[in-house]
Amino acid sequence: MACMSHRIRERTNAHDAAGNSTAFGKGLATVSCTGIISTVWSFCELCRHQNS
């Protein structure tokens, strides 16, 4: 960002921080969803084995 005003740098930093927050939120949602799916899958397998 050579030869650009300090205000431009502040604006781009704000957008960068917002993008990082969004990426973190998406990652957290993915991990949470994976945990929920594996918990439900384990419960279904447990029920299936107990009823066999």
C-alpha positions as CSV (number, residue, x, y, z in Angstrom):
1,M,0.0,0.0,0.0
2,A,2.9,2.3,-0.8
3,C,2.1,6.0,-1.5
4,M,-1.5,5.7,-0.2
5,S,-3.0,7.7,2.7
6,H,-3.2,6.4,6.2
7,R,-7.0,6.5,6.0
8,I,-7.0,3.9,3.2
9,R,-4.9,1.6,5.4
10,E,-7.4,2.0,8.3
11,R,-10.3,1.2,6.0
12,T,-8.6,-1.9,4.6
13,N,-7.7,-3.1,8.0
14,A,-11.3,-2.8,9.1
15,H,-12.5,-4.9,6.1
16,D,-9.7,-7.4,6.8
17,A,-10.8,-7.8,10.4
18,A,-14.4,-8.3,9.3
19,G,-13.3,-11.0,6.8
20,N,-11.3,-12.8,9.4
21,S,-14.2,-12.8,11.8
22,T,-16.4,-14.2,9.1
23,A,-13.9,-17.0,8.3
24,F,-13.6,-17.8,12.0
25,G,-17.4,-18.0,12.3
26,K,-17.6,-20.3,9.3
27,G,-14.9,-22.6,10.7
28,L,-16.7,-22.7,14.1
29,A,-20.0,-23.6,12.5
30,T,-18.3,-26.4,10.4
31,V,-16.7,-27.9,13.5
32,S,-19.9,-27.7,15.5
33,C,-21.9,-29.3,12.7
34,T,-19.4,-32.1,12.5
35,G,-19.6,-32.7,16.2
36,I,-23.4,-32.8,16.1
37,I,-23.5,-35.2,13.1
38,S,-21.0,-37.6,14.8
39,T,-23.0,-37.5,18.0
40,V,-26.2,-38.3,16.3
41,W,-24.5,-41.0,14.2
42,S,-23.1,-42.6,17.4
43,F,-26.5,-42.5,19.1
44,C,-28.1,-44.2,16.1
45,E,-25.4,-46.9,16.0
46,L,-25.9,-47.5,19.7
47,C,-29.6,-47.8,19.4
48,R,-29.2,-50.2,16.4
49,H,-26.8,-52.5,18.3
50,Q,-29.0,-52.5,21.4
51,N,-32.1,-53.5,19.4
52,S,-30.2,-56.3,17.5
